[in-house]
């Protein structure tokens, strides 16, 4: 679908990526680096982000949100 739009996004964010889709997401888009964070005690949820590989970027672990059971 992204190819049909003929738009090259710099960043693509996905929610509800589920833990069994990670390998699929990791290999689906060339020219993007894929980062993700999954919920600890469930298969569902999680968030993923694709960042165009040509950009200089890095993870900032100090900005991660802590999972809560409340």
C-alpha positions as CSV (number, residue, x, y, z in Angstrom):
1,X,0.0,0.0,0.0
2,X,2.9,2.4,0.8
3,X,4.3,1.9,-2.7
4,X,0.9,2.8,-4.2
5,X,1.0,6.1,-2.4
6,X,4.3,7.0,-4.1
7,X,5.3,8.8,-0.9
8,X,8.5,8.0,0.9
9,X,7.9,8.6,4.6
10,X,10.8,9.5,6.8
11,X,9.3,7.8,9.9
12,X,6.5,5.2,10.1
13,X,5.0,4.3,13.5
14,X,2.9,1.2,14.2
15,X,0.9,0.2,17.2
16,X,-0.3,-3.2,18.3
17,X,2.5,-5.0,16.5
18,X,2.2,-8.2,18.6
19,X,5.3,-10.3,19.5
20,X,5.0,-13.0,16.8
21,X,5.1,-10.4,13.9
22,X,8.6,-9.0,14.7
23,X,10.6,-11.0,12.2
24,X,8.0,-10.0,9.5
25,X,8.3,-6.3,10.4
26,X,12.1,-6.5,10.6
27,X,12.3,-7.6,6.9
28,X,9.4,-5.9,5.2
29,X,10.7,-2.4,4.4
30,X,14.1,-1.9,2.7
31,X,15.9,1.3,3.4
32,X,14.4,1.6,6.9
33,X,15.7,0.6,10.3
34,X,13.1,-1.0,12.6
35,X,12.9,-0.5,16.3
36,X,10.3,-1.9,18.6
37,X,9.2,-2.3,22.2
38,X,6.8,-5.1,23.3
39,X,4.7,-5.7,26.4
40,X,6.3,-8.1,28.8
41,X,3.5,-10.3,29.9
42,X,1.3,-10.6,26.8
43,X,1.5,-11.5,23.1
44,X,-0.5,-8.4,22.1
45,X,0.3,-4.7,22.1
46,X,3.7,-3.2,21.4
47,X,4.9,-0.4,19.3
48,X,7.3,-0.3,16.3
49,X,8.9,2.5,14.4
50,X,10.6,2.5,11.0
51,X,13.2,5.2,10.5
52,X,14.7,5.9,7.1
53,X,18.2,4.4,7.1
54,X,19.8,7.4,5.5
55,X,19.1,9.5,8.6
56,X,21.5,9.5,11.5
57,X,19.5,8.2,14.4
58,X,19.9,6.3,17.7
59,X,17.8,4.9,20.5
60,X,17.4,6.9,23.7
61,X,16.7,4.3,26.4
62,X,16.3,7.0,29.1
63,X,13.1,8.1,27.2
64,X,11.4,4.7,27.4
65,X,8.1,4.5,29.2
66,X,7.9,1.8,32.0
67,X,5.3,-0.9,31.5
68,X,2.7,-0.8,34.3
69,X,0.2,-3.4,35.4
70,X,-2.0,-0.8,37.1
